[in-house]
């Protein structure tokens, strides 16, 4: 097992990884930008190193500074968290070349599954259905225009590198393609340092279903069942739950088996997520996220498996400590991402100082956050300030506990999404599980 791990991230995921390291008896080293000097992750880590100015490109995306910090402090491994460099194969390769372990899949796997064309080819070979689209990134807008005509409108312009809902725009007609292409490319460049795009058929009103997988270096791969992440705004998830509220036993078996086949075909080692778009009982491979997900807590709640600890153990060369038959689905879990945003203004970010706060507790409630009273949310990074996770014996109990938790959770001084999430939870479509990825835009849950 590692003695010291450097965490190349910030916010609540950095705090979460610090907690996992301490559970495993590992010294946790945080990195922080000048804007995050007083951030919680930098304060509670065993050690903390400043890696640059506020701008992400100069700090959390600065590979050289991060690796230099790891070497200087004597870390043996780097955990990338999610976002930033977590799916950057060049970073993973640089980490390994400098004699450190990368807590994630191999650079080759990251490249294979990060290359959308190669990922689709891998899915097809593994017998996993895929949606129509381009065979890789398009070279320029002219090619995008030709391919969109071949695929048929509406079409999605999607970042060829990265994920997390960034770098995605939909063109419903030819005259909308140029604006969608340019906006998606610009956002992809800003978030991933790579503005390349690929095109994919836009599926009307699908469910966004993803399957958590774990693989070790001995060829063992298991799934930890599915999550429903359909409640989104601008392709950013707002509420997630496990398991899916309306998945039949046959659908669950098929989609989870497909995810395992894909992970095995990719030679996957570590924690990863296979994402699908579903229409009724049909599903199509979307992409694979080669990292831990924001919504991993709901899977942890319904399986009892600590995914971050498993990531670290796998990277340290340990085999999976359980078989597929030992992964049992129990109860239901829901996660609400608490963002410093104003739903009434199109979910505009609302950075500022948290004057006072109160976090919910009680049976079945878990809070993952890096916020504290007096903390100033910087304008440079993602607006998420925490996650509320509610677990129940069934979906009805999980919903009731989430409503209670949101009502008790308070962040004074900044606008958050909690009132809007309460509105969604109280709606008939949510209660019935009758929603899809466009439900917010379509007004199914009322006004934002």
C-alpha positions as CSV (number, residue, x, y, z in Angstrom):
1,X,0.0,0.0,0.0
2,X,1.1,3.6,-0.6
3,X,2.6,5.6,2.2
4,X,1.8,9.0,0.8
5,X,-0.7,10.1,-2.0
6,X,-0.9,13.6,-3.6
7,X,-4.4,14.7,-4.6
8,X,-4.4,16.7,-7.8
9,X,-7.8,18.3,-7.3
10,X,-9.8,20.6,-5.1
11,X,-13.2,21.0,-3.4
12,X,-15.3,18.2,-2.1
13,X,-13.7,15.4,-4.1
14,X,-10.3,16.4,-2.7
15,X,-11.8,16.2,0.8
16,X,-13.4,12.8,-0.1
17,X,-10.1,11.4,-1.2
18,X,-8.3,12.7,1.9
19,X,-10.9,10.8,4.0
20,X,-10.3,7.6,2.0
21,X,-6.5,8.0,2.5
22,X,-6.9,8.3,6.2
23,X,-9.1,5.2,6.3
24,X,-6.3,3.4,4.7
25,X,-3.6,4.9,6.8
26,X,-2.1,6.9,4.0
27,X,-0.6,10.4,4.3
28,X,-2.7,12.8,2.2
29,X,-1.1,15.7,0.4
30,X,-3.3,18.5,-1.1
31,X,-2.4,21.0,-3.8
32,X,-4.1,24.4,-4.0
33,X,-4.1,27.5,-6.2
34,X,-3.6,31.0,-4.8
35,X,-7.4,31.3,-4.9
36,X,-7.8,28.2,-2.8
37,X,-5.3,29.0,-0.1
38,X,-8.0,29.0,2.5
39,X,-10.0,26.1,1.0
40,X,-11.0,23.2,3.2
41,X,-9.0,20.6,1.4
42,X,-5.8,22.6,1.8
43,X,-6.5,23.0,5.5
44,X,-7.4,19.4,6.5
45,X,-4.8,17.6,4.5
46,X,-1.7,16.3,6.2
47,X,0.4,18.4,3.9
48,X,-0.5,21.1,1.3
49,X,1.4,22.6,-1.6
50,X,0.6,25.7,-3.6
51,X,0.9,24.9,-7.3
52,X,0.1,28.3,-9.0
53,X,-2.2,31.2,-9.6
54,X,-6.0,31.1,-9.6
55,X,-6.6,30.2,-13.2
56,X,-6.9,26.5,-13.6
57,X,-4.5,26.4,-16.5
58,X,-1.8,27.7,-14.3
59,X,-2.5,25.5,-11.3
60,X,-4.9,22.5,-11.4
61,X,-4.1,21.9,-15.1
62,X,-0.4,22.6,-14.7
63,X,1.1,19.1,-15.1
64,X,4.7,20.1,-14.4
65,X,3.8,21.9,-11.2
66,X,1.7,19.0,-9.9
67,X,4.3,16.3,-10.6
68,X,7.1,18.5,-9.1
69,X,5.0,18.9,-6.0
70,X,4.5,15.2,-5.7
71,X,8.2,14.4,-6.1
72,X,9.2,17.2,-3.7
73,X,6.9,15.9,-0.9
74,X,7.8,12.2,-1.5
75,X,4.4,11.0,-2.6
76,X,4.3,7.6,-4.3
77,X,1.0,8.1,-6.2
78,X,-1.3,10.8,-7.5
79,X,-5.1,10.7,-7.4
80,X,-6.6,13.0,-10.0
81,X,-10.2,13.1,-8.7
82,X,-12.7,14.1,-11.4
83,X,-12.4,16.9,-13.9
84,X,-9.2,18.8,-14.5
85,X,-6.5,16.2,-15.5
86,X,-8.4,13.1,-14.4
87,X,-8.9,11.8,-18.0
88,X,-5.7,13.3,-19.5
89,X,-3.6,10.4,-20.8
90,X,-0.5,12.6,-21.2
91,X,-0.7,13.5,-17.5
92,X,-1.1,9.8,-16.5
93,X,1.9,8.9,-18.7
94,X,3.9,11.8,-17.2
95,X,3.1,10.6,-13.7
96,X,4.3,7.1,-14.5
97,X,7.4,8.2,-16.3
98,X,8.4,10.1,-13.1
99,X,8.2,6.9,-11.1
100,X,4.8,7.6,-9.5
101,X,1.6,5.5,-9.6
102,X,-1.5,7.0,-11.3
103,X,-4.6,6.2,-9.4
104,X,-6.7,5.4,-12.4
105,X,-6.6,3.3,-15.6
106,X,-3.5,3.1,-17.7
107,X,-2.7,5.9,-20.2
108,X,-3.4,3.5,-23.0
109,X,-6.9,2.8,-21.7
110,X,-7.6,6.5,-21.1
111,X,-6.6,7.2,-24.7
112,X,-8.6,4.3,-26.1
113,X,-11.8,5.2,-24.2
114,X,-11.2,9.0,-24.4
115,X,-11.0,8.7,-28.2
116,X,-14.7,8.7,-29.0
117,X,-14.2,6.8,-32.3
118,X,-12.0,4.1,-30.7
119,X,-14.4,3.9,-27.7
120,X,-17.3,3.2,-30.2
121,X,-15.3,0.7,-32.1
122,X,-14.5,-1.1,-28.8
123,X,-18.2,-1.0,-27.9
124,X,-19.2,-2.5,-31.2
125,X,-16.6,-5.3,-30.9
126,X,-17.9,-6.0,-27.4
127,X,-21.5,-6.3,-28.7
128,X,-22.6,-3.1,-27.1
129,X,-25.2,-1.0,-29.1
130,X,-24.0,2.5,-30.2
131,X,-25.8,5.6,-31.5
132,X,-25.1,6.8,-35.0
133,X,-22.4,9.4,-35.3
134,X,-19.0,10.3,-36.7
135,X,-16.1,7.9,-36.6
136,X,-14.0,10.2,-34.4
137,X,-13.4,13.9,-34.2
138,X,-14.1,16.1,-37.2
139,X,-11.3,18.1,-38.7
140,X,-13.2,21.4,-39.1
141,X,-16.6,22.9,-39.5
142,X,-16.9,22.0,-43.2
143,X,-16.5,18.3,-42.3
144,X,-18.9,18.7,-39.4
145,X,-21.5,20.2,-41.8
146,X,-21.1,17.2,-44.2
147,X,-21.3,14.7,-41.4
148,X,-24.4,16.3,-39.8
149,X,-26.1,16.0,-43.2
150,X,-25.3,12.3,-43.3
151,X,-26.3,11.6,-39.7
152,X,-29.4,13.7,-39.8
153,X,-30.7,16.4,-37.6
154,X,-30.9,17.0,-34.7
155,X,-27.3,16.4,-34.0
156,X,-25.0,16.8,-31.0
157,X,-21.6,18.5,-31.1
158,X,-19.6,16.8,-28.3
159,X,-16.1,17.3,-26.9
160,X,-13.8,14.6,-28.2
161,X,-11.8,14.9,-24.9
162,X,-13.2,15.1,-21.4
163,X,-16.7,14.8,-20.2
164,X,-18.9,16.0,-17.3
165,X,-21.4,17.7,-19.7
166,X,-18.8,20.2,-20.9
167,X,-18.4,21.0,-24.6
168,X,-21.9,19.8,-25.7
169,X,-24.3,21.7,-27.9
170,X,-27.3,20.5,-30.0
171,X,-28.2,21.7,-33.5
172,X,-31.8,21.1,-34.4
173,X,-31.4,22.4,-38.0
174,X,-28.5,23.1,-40.4
175,X,-28.7,26.9,-39.7
176,X,-27.9,26.2,-36.0
177,X,-24.9,24.0,-36.6
178,X,-22.2,26.7,-36.8
179,X,-23.1,28.4,-33.6
180,X,-23.4,25.0,-31.8
181,X,-20.1,23.8,-33.2
182,X,-18.2,27.0,-32.2
183,X,-19.7,27.1,-28.7
184,X,-19.0,23.5,-28.0
185,X,-15.4,23.7,-29.3
186,X,-14.7,26.8,-27.3
187,X,-16.0,25.3,-24.1
188,X,-14.1,22.1,-24.7
189,X,-10.9,24.0,-25.3
190,X,-11.4,26.0,-22.1
191,X,-12.2,22.9,-19.9
192,X,-9.9,20.2,-21.4
193,X,-7.3,22.1,-23.4
194,X,-8.7,20.3,-26.5
195,X,-11.3,21.8,-28.7
196,X,-11.9,18.9,-31.0
197,X,-15.5,17.7,-31.5
198,X,-17.3,14.6,-32.7
199,X,-20.9,14.5,-33.9
200,X,-23.7,12.1,-32.7
201,X,-27.4,11.6,-33.5
202,X,-29.4,13.5,-30.9
203,X,-31.9,11.1,-29.3
204,X,-35.1,12.8,-28.2
205,X,-36.0,12.6,-24.5
206,X,-33.7,9.7,-23.5
207,X,-32.9,8.5,-20.0
208,X,-29.2,8.9,-19.0
209,X,-28.2,5.6,-17.4
210,X,-24.7,4.8,-16.3
211,X,-23.1,1.7,-14.9
212,X,-20.3,1.8,-12.3
213,X,-17.5,-0.7,-13.0
214,X,-14.4,-1.8,-11.1
215,X,-11.5,-3.7,-12.7
216,X,-8.2,-4.8,-11.3
217,X,-4.8,-5.6,-12.8
218,X,-5.6,-9.3,-12.7
219,X,-8.3,-9.1,-15.3
220,X,-11.3,-9.1,-12.9
221,X,-14.1,-6.7,-13.7
222,X,-17.4,-6.3,-11.8
223,X,-20.3,-3.9,-12.1
224,X,-21.9,-2.1,-9.1
225,X,-25.3,-1.7,-10.8
226,X,-26.7,1.4,-12.5
227,X,-27.5,5.0,-11.7
228,X,-30.1,7.3,-13.3
229,X,-28.6,10.7,-14.0
230,X,-31.4,12.0,-16.3
231,X,-32.2,15.2,-14.3
232,X,-29.9,17.7,-15.9
233,X,-29.6,21.3,-17.0
234,X,-27.3,22.2,-19.9
235,X,-26.0,18.6,-19.7
236,X,-24.9,19.1,-16.1
237,X,-26.5,16.6,-13.7
238,X,-28.6,18.0,-10.9
239,X,-30.1,14.9,-9.2
240,X,-28.9,11.3,-9.5
241,X,-30.2,8.1,-8.0
242,X,-29.3,4.4,-7.7
243,X,-30.8,2.2,-8.9
244,X,-32.9,3.6,-11.8
245,X,-36.5,4.2,-10.7
246,X,-38.1,2.3,-13.7
247,X,-35.5,-0.3,-14.8
248,X,-36.8,-3.8,-15.2
249,X,-34.8,-6.7,-14.0
250,X,-34.1,-7.7,-17.6
251,X,-33.0,-4.2,-18.5
252,X,-30.7,-4.0,-15.5
253,X,-29.1,-7.3,-16.3
254,X,-28.5,-6.4,-19.9
255,X,-27.1,-2.9,-19.4
256,X,-24.8,-4.0,-16.6
257,X,-23.6,-7.0,-18.6
258,X,-22.9,-4.7,-21.5
259,X,-20.8,-2.4,-19.3
260,X,-18.7,-5.3,-18.0
261,X,-18.1,-6.5,-21.6
262,X,-17.0,-3.1,-22.7
263,X,-14.7,-2.7,-19.6
264,X,-13.1,-6.1,-20.2
265,X,-12.7,-5.3,-23.9
266,X,-10.9,-2.1,-22.9
267,X,-8.6,-4.0,-20.5
268,X,-10.0,-1.7,-17.8
269,X,-8.2,-1.3,-14.4
270,X,-9.6,1.0,-11.8
271,X,-13.0,2.7,-11.2
272,X,-14.9,3.8,-14.3
273,X,-18.4,4.5,-15.5
274,X,-20.0,3.4,-18.8
275,X,-22.7,5.9,-19.8
276,X,-25.7,5.0,-21.9
277,X,-28.7,6.8,-23.4
278,X,-31.9,4.7,-23.0
279,X,-35.2,4.8,-24.8
280,X,-37.6,2.3,-23.1
281,X,-35.8,-1.0,-22.9
282,X,-33.3,0.0,-25.6
283,X,-30.0,1.6,-24.7
284,X,-27.0,3.0,-26.6
285,X,-23.4,3.4,-25.5
286,X,-22.6,7.1,-25.0
287,X,-19.1,7.2,-23.5
288,X,-16.9,5.9,-20.8
289,X,-15.6,8.1,-18.0
290,X,-12.2,6.8,-16.9
291,X,-12.4,8.2,-13.4
292,X,-14.4,8.5,-10.3
293,X,-17.8,10.2,-10.8
294,X,-19.4,13.1,-8.9
295,X,-22.3,10.8,-8.2
296,X,-20.3,7.9,-6.9
297,X,-21.9,8.2,-3.3
298,X,-25.2,6.8,-4.4
299,X,-23.5,3.6,-5.6
300,X,-21.6,3.4,-2.4
301,X,-24.8,3.7,-0.4
302,X,-26.7,0.9,-2.2
303,X,-23.7,-1.5,-2.4
304,X,-21.7,-0.7,0.8
305,X,-18.5,-0.5,-1.2
306,X,-16.1,2.4,-0.8
307,X,-15.2,3.2,-4.4
308,X,-12.4,5.6,-3.6
309,X,-10.7,3.2,-1.3
310,X,-11.1,0.5,-4.0
311,X,-9.5,2.8,-6.5
312,X,-6.4,3.3,-4.3
313,X,-6.1,-0.4,-3.5
314,X,-6.3,-1.4,-7.2
315,X,-3.7,1.2,-8.1
316,X,-1.5,-0.3,-5.4
317,X,-1.7,-3.6,-7.2
318,X,-4.2,-5.4,-5.0
319,X,-6.9,-7.6,-6.5
320,X,-10.6,-6.9,-6.1
321,X,-11.7,-8.2,-2.7
322,X,-15.0,-9.4,-3.9
323,X,-16.7,-11.2,-6.8
324,X,-19.7,-10.1,-8.8
325,X,-22.0,-12.4,-6.8
326,X,-20.9,-10.6,-3.6
327,X,-22.0,-7.2,-4.9
328,X,-25.6,-6.9,-3.6
329,X,-28.0,-4.1,-4.4
330,X,-29.8,-2.9,-1.2
331,X,-32.3,0.0,-0.9
332,X,-32.3,3.3,-2.8
333,X,-30.1,6.4,-2.8
334,X,-30.6,9.9,-4.2
335,X,-28.0,12.6,-4.6
336,X,-28.6,16.3,-5.0
337,X,-25.7,18.4,-6.2
338,X,-25.8,21.7,-4.3
339,X,-24.5,24.4,-6.7
340,X,-23.9,28.1,-6.0
341,X,-26.2,29.0,-8.9
342,X,-29.5,30.9,-9.4
343,X,-32.0,28.7,-11.3
344,X,-34.2,31.8,-11.9
345,X,-31.3,33.3,-14.0
346,X,-30.6,30.3,-16.1
347,X,-28.5,28.7,-13.4
348,X,-26.0,31.5,-13.5
349,X,-23.0,31.0,-11.1
350,X,-23.3,32.9,-7.8
351,X,-19.8,33.0,-6.2
352,X,-19.6,34.7,-2.8
353,X,-19.0,34.3,0.9
354,X,-21.0,31.7,2.9
355,X,-22.1,33.9,5.9
356,X,-23.5,31.0,7.8
357,X,-24.4,27.4,7.1
358,X,-26.1,24.4,8.6
359,X,-25.8,20.8,7.2
360,X,-28.6,18.3,7.6
361,X,-28.1,15.0,9.5
362,X,-30.2,12.2,10.9
363,X,-30.9,8.7,9.6
364,X,-29.8,8.0,6.0
365,X,-28.2,11.3,5.3
366,X,-24.7,11.9,4.1
367,X,-23.2,15.3,3.2
368,X,-20.1,15.6,1.0
369,X,-18.8,19.2,0.9
370,X,-15.8,21.4,1.2
371,X,-17.8,24.4,2.3
372,X,-17.6,26.0,5.7
373,X,-18.9,29.2,7.4
374,X,-16.9,32.2,6.2
375,X,-15.6,30.4,3.1
376,X,-15.6,32.5,-0.1
377,X,-16.6,30.5,-3.2
378,X,-14.1,31.6,-5.9
379,X,-15.4,32.5,-9.4
380,X,-12.7,30.5,-11.2
381,X,-14.0,26.9,-10.9
382,X,-17.1,24.7,-10.9
383,X,-20.0,26.1,-8.9
384,X,-20.7,22.9,-6.9
385,X,-20.3,23.4,-3.2
386,X,-21.5,20.1,-1.9
387,X,-23.7,17.0,-2.3
388,X,-26.6,15.8,-0.2
389,X,-27.1,12.0,-0.3
390,X,-30.2,10.4,1.1
391,X,-30.5,6.6,1.5
392,X,-33.6,4.6,2.3
393,X,-34.9,1.1,2.3
394,X,-36.9,2.0,-0.9
395,X,-37.2,5.0,-3.2
396,X,-40.1,6.5,-1.3
397,X,-38.1,6.6,1.9
398,X,-35.1,8.0,0.1
399,X,-37.2,10.8,-1.4
400,X,-38.7,11.7,2.0
401,X,-35.3,11.8,3.6
402,X,-33.9,14.0,0.8
403,X,-36.8,16.4,1.2
404,X,-36.0,16.6,4.9
405,X,-32.3,17.0,4.4
406,X,-32.7,19.8,1.8
407,X,-35.1,21.7,4.1
408,X,-32.5,21.5,6.9
409,X,-29.5,22.4,4.7
410,X,-28.7,26.1,4.8
411,X,-26.0,28.2,3.0
412,X,-26.6,31.9,3.8
413,X,-24.9,34.5,1.7
414,X,-25.0,32.7,-1.6
415,X,-27.8,31.6,-3.9
416,X,-28.1,27.8,-4.3
417,X,-30.1,25.2,-6.2
418,X,-31.7,23.6,-3.2
419,X,-35.2,25.3,-3.5
420,X,-35.4,24.2,-7.1
421,X,-34.3,20.7,-6.3
422,X,-37.1,20.6,-3.6
423,X,-39.5,21.6,-6.3
424,X,-38.4,18.7,-8.5
425,X,-38.6,16.2,-5.6
426,X,-42.2,17.3,-4.9
427,X,-43.3,17.0,-8.5
428,X,-45.5,14.2,-9.9
429,X,-43.1,13.4,-12.7
430,X,-40.3,12.7,-10.2
431,X,-42.5,10.7,-7.9
432,X,-43.6,8.6,-10.9
433,X,-40.1,8.3,-12.4
434,X,-41.5,9.9,-15.5
435,X,-38.6,12.1,-16.6
436,X,-35.8,12.3,-19.1
437,X,-32.8,14.4,-19.9
438,X,-34.8,17.3,-21.3
439,X,-37.4,17.5,-18.5
440,X,-36.0,20.6,-17.0
441,X,-35.9,22.4,-20.4
442,X,-39.4,21.2,-21.2
443,X,-40.8,22.6,-17.9
444,X,-41.8,19.3,-16.5
445,X,-40.8,20.4,-13.0
446,X,-42.2,23.9,-13.3
447,X,-40.4,27.2,-13.7
448,X,-36.7,27.4,-13.0
